[in-house]
Amino acid sequence: MHKIGILSDTHGLLRPEVAEALADCEAILHGGDINKPAVLEQLNRIAPTYVVRGNNDKEWARELPETLSVSLYGVRFFMVHNKKYIPKREEGLKDTDVIIYGHSHKYEEKHEDGRLYLNPGSCGPRRFTQPVTFAVFTVEDDGAYKVEKVEVVQRTGTVRAGSAGTNGMQTGGAGGTDTIEDTAEKGELEQELASLDLKRVVKGVMRDTDKRLSVKETAVRNGISEELAGQICRLYLTHPGVSTDGIIDKMGLPKNR
């Protein structure tokens, strides 16, 4: 059996829990938004790492490809950061078995036209209350494969085994996720978000960011924590032209909040 770690959107942070979980992998696939070369260096010390460039990977990453096709242990992968750039025509994918992408920070696993489409989510800094996730892909000697979603929940170090999908077929029952962590990291931010008029807050942060105010000033003016102000500000700056609803969507929250 061969193990492949699949992750994306580390944004400059390789969590110790993630590095430990990848330790017995024979290869690693990264869907972009690495942000720091040090993260790529760390991953390559664990196992050979195949990576595509994300929209936040700047000058240091200009030599990295925007798309990459690679065959590992009989499974053919196609990688791209943003799924809207997946080739529309069949010839662009050739004999691809698995398509890897990132960008949204949201785990997605679906089967279409005999292929697995997999977004491992983000295992870098937590975005608002969204889960921190990656995937472990295993390939048997006969070519059968399965994928496990792993959710990182810091501080407890507990792990629960999950279900899997094999060669385009969903095989799991309840569960489907390995878990490493508890929810303490999310509690305070969840409470803050629950008490806010979110559209008003997001509009205010966007306005103050345009005025080039500091995160601290923005937080005070909008009556929110610096952590929340900083996360909204980063979303706004890294997604030019995004709307208020677009930011709320990227926060993983309902638009009517």
Salt bridges, closest charged atoms under 4 A:
ASP9 OD2 - HIS11 NE2 3.38
ASP9 OD2 - HIS105 NE2 3.40
ASP24 OD2 - LYS3 NZ 2.99
GLU26 OE2 - HIS2 ND1 3.03
ASP33 OD2 - HIS11 NE2 3.42
ASP33 OD2 - HIS81 NE2 3.43
GLU59 OE1 - ARG62 NH1 3.58
GLU66 OE2 - ARG53 NH2 2.82
GLU90 OE2 - ARG115 NH2 2.41
ASP97 OD2 - ARG76 NE 3.04
GLU108 OE1 - LYS83 NZ 3.48
GLU112 OE2 - LYS110 NZ 3.65
ASP141 OD1 - HIS2 NE2 3.70
GLU181 OE2 - ARG126 NH2 2.69
GLU185 OE2 - ARG15 NH2 3.89
GLU185 OE2 - ARG126 NE 3.25
ASP208 OD1 - ARG207 NE 3.17
ASP208 OD2 - ARG221 NE 3.17
ASP245 OD1 - LYS199 NZ 3.39
ASP249 OD1 - LYS106 NZ 3.73
ASP249 OD1 - LYS255 NZ 3.68
